[in-house]
Amino acid sequence: MLDRYAVIGHPIAHSKSPLIHGLFAQVTGQAMTYEAIDGGADEGGFARALAAFRAAGGKGMNVTLPFKLQALVGATQASDDARLAGAANALRFDGDRIEARNFDGIGLVRDIEVNLGVPLAGKRVLLLGAGGATRGAVLPIARAGAARIVIANRTAAKAQELARELSPHLGGVPLAGGGFDALAGESPFDVVINATSASLGGEAPAVPPAAFAPGVLAYDMVYGKGLTPFLKLAQQAAGAARVADGVGMLVEQAAEAFAWWRGVRPDTREALTRLTVPLV
Ligand code: ATR
């Protein structure tokens, strides 16, 4: 029987993971299957689906909304990335063990550094939003050697709280958190990442134009939405802004999970080409 993998979420029909992992299996010549499982809306649905998949011999799973927290809680082992993110997006099953990882932040860093060619070492990085997406990104950005990380959020207290919680784990990389107005006291940033859900509602977070350094990389974590209001704002604020959406983050986090499961890192170019929507 072929090794089985899956993505679990609710809803799940929109997930690109089966397409991405199908391409990875092709390009690496790995004999495996990858399916989408709907964990349902009722309490206990996730745990039941997980148990059934493991009992049927499943080897690993990607986890998406709304089960990322449950996936971490139910694991027998978790990486620092998953623990600090407070969420798991990949599981690996080995006998009685359920290992949890979170590759979202690592995928983001890999996309920025490798695909977009912007090394984060020594850079000033601004993260907009103080939810799960920011929480998962901070540690990998610090590990990449950023000079300073600032979290700015509509609700200032949430950003302050998150910065306080994560600061001790960043190996000395300075981290601050506050409202958008607190950015007035900061020098401009080399990389500005929109980790809010504002783009989904057709809005841009209220980041002041002075926060964008000339030649800034503006990165929106949403994907497939073209030039979002945030990316437009960045282009207006800094004439020579480079803009990117989150398609590369999606593909690279999948590649990390694939490599963890199969021991071979897939070439991501074909998946990136297939999923990229022009930023216009
Ligand atoms: P996720 O897990 O995807 O990060 P979340 O935990 O719901 O999602 O967090 C959403 C983030 O987007 C929050 O930081 C939220 O700001 P608040 O904490 O002030 O609610 C932010 N957000 C959502 N809509 C926004 C908007 N229109 N402008 C600015 N920030 C917005």
Residues whose N, C-alpha, C, O or C-beta is under 5 A from the ligand:
A	BS01	ATR	G129 A130 G131 G132 A133 T134 N153 R154 T155 K158 A195 T196 S197 A198 E203 A204 P205
